[in-house]
Amino acid sequence: MAKKKTTKQTTKKVAEETAEKVAKKATKKAVKKATKKKAVKRKKKASDPTRYRLIWGVYSSSMREEARFDYDRREDADKKAEQLKAKGKKIYWVQPIKEPIVPGEDDEDE
């Protein structure tokens, strides 16, 4: 026949089991706290779209800008390119240029 455990033995065993459970829970909580949460990526404020103005540039064969003209003065830009071609042997051409319009900067024409 099996020997009955005394109450001291059972209470001691129960106390050890509960201590183990508490220790396991504490380690789980410590592990959860140790893992850092991912940083929340914040969306940048949508900026206003950049506005551009188109101008005509007269360029040489060495990609040097020789002159600039407003968009509505394309004929003048072509004339300037022809004048430069007549002077020498280099090739000159007219090409559009996009310039950003910066708010707050005063225009040169005004």
C-alpha positions as CSV (number, residue, x, y, z in Angstrom):
1,M,0.0,0.0,0.0
2,A,1.2,3.5,-0.8
3,K,2.1,5.8,1.9
4,K,-0.1,8.9,2.3
5,K,1.6,12.2,2.0
6,T,1.4,14.5,4.9
7,T,-0.1,17.9,4.6
8,K,3.3,19.5,5.0
9,Q,4.6,17.7,2.0
10,T,1.6,18.5,-0.2
11,T,1.6,22.2,0.7
12,K,5.4,22.4,0.1
13,K,4.9,20.8,-3.3
14,V,2.0,23.1,-4.2
15,A,4.0,26.1,-3.1
16,E,7.0,25.0,-5.3
17,E,4.6,24.5,-8.3
18,T,3.0,27.9,-7.9
19,A,6.5,29.5,-7.5
20,E,7.5,27.9,-10.8
21,K,4.4,29.1,-12.5
22,V,4.9,32.7,-11.3
23,A,8.6,32.6,-12.4
24,K,7.5,31.4,-15.9
25,K,4.9,34.2,-16.1
26,A,7.5,36.7,-15.0
27,T,10.0,35.6,-17.6
28,K,7.3,35.7,-20.3
29,K,6.5,39.3,-19.3
30,A,10.1,40.2,-19.3
31,V,10.6,38.7,-22.8
32,K,7.5,40.7,-24.0
33,K,8.8,43.9,-22.5
34,A,12.3,43.2,-24.0
35,T,11.0,43.0,-27.5
36,K,10.7,46.5,-28.8
37,K,7.6,47.6,-30.7
38,K,8.2,48.7,-34.3
39,A,8.5,52.4,-34.8
40,V,5.5,53.9,-36.4
41,K,6.4,55.5,-39.7
42,R,4.8,58.8,-40.0
43,K,3.6,60.1,-43.3
44,K,5.1,63.3,-44.5
45,K,2.9,66.2,-45.1
46,A,2.0,66.4,-48.8
47,S,3.8,69.4,-50.2
48,D,2.4,71.5,-53.0
49,P,3.4,70.3,-56.4
50,T,6.4,72.2,-57.9
51,R,5.5,74.6,-60.7
52,Y,7.8,75.0,-63.6
53,R,8.1,77.6,-66.4
54,L,9.4,76.8,-69.8
55,I,12.1,78.9,-71.5
56,W,14.1,78.5,-74.6
57,G,17.9,78.1,-74.4
58,V,20.4,78.4,-77.2
59,Y,23.2,75.9,-76.8
60,S,26.6,75.3,-78.5
61,S,28.1,72.0,-79.5
62,S,30.0,72.0,-76.2
63,M,26.7,72.1,-74.3
64,R,27.4,75.7,-73.2
65,E,24.3,77.9,-72.8
66,E,24.7,80.9,-75.0
67,A,21.3,82.7,-74.5
68,R,17.9,82.3,-72.8
69,F,14.5,83.5,-74.1
70,D,11.0,83.5,-72.7
71,Y,8.6,80.8,-74.0
72,D,6.8,83.2,-76.3
73,R,10.0,84.4,-78.0
74,R,10.9,81.2,-79.8
75,E,11.6,83.1,-83.1
76,D,14.2,85.3,-81.4
77,A,15.9,82.2,-80.0
78,D,16.0,80.6,-83.5
79,K,17.4,83.9,-84.9
80,K,20.1,84.0,-82.3
81,A,21.1,80.4,-83.1
82,E,21.4,81.2,-86.8
83,Q,23.5,84.3,-86.0
84,L,25.9,82.2,-83.9
85,K,26.1,79.5,-86.7
86,A,27.0,82.2,-89.2
87,K,29.9,83.5,-87.1
88,G,31.8,80.2,-86.8
89,K,31.9,76.5,-87.5
90,K,30.2,75.3,-84.3
91,I,26.7,73.9,-84.2
92,Y,24.1,75.8,-82.2
93,W,20.5,74.7,-81.4
94,V,17.5,75.7,-79.4
95,Q,16.3,73.6,-76.6
96,P,13.5,74.0,-74.0
97,I,14.5,74.4,-70.3
98,K,12.2,73.8,-67.4
99,E,12.9,76.1,-64.5
100,P,11.1,75.7,-61.1
101,I,9.1,78.6,-60.0
102,V,10.0,79.5,-56.4
103,P,7.2,81.3,-54.6
104,G,8.4,84.4,-52.9
105,E,11.1,85.1,-55.4
106,D,10.4,88.2,-57.5
107,D,10.4,87.9,-61.2
108,E,13.1,89.8,-63.1
109,D,10.6,91.1,-65.6
110,E,8.6,93.1,-63.1
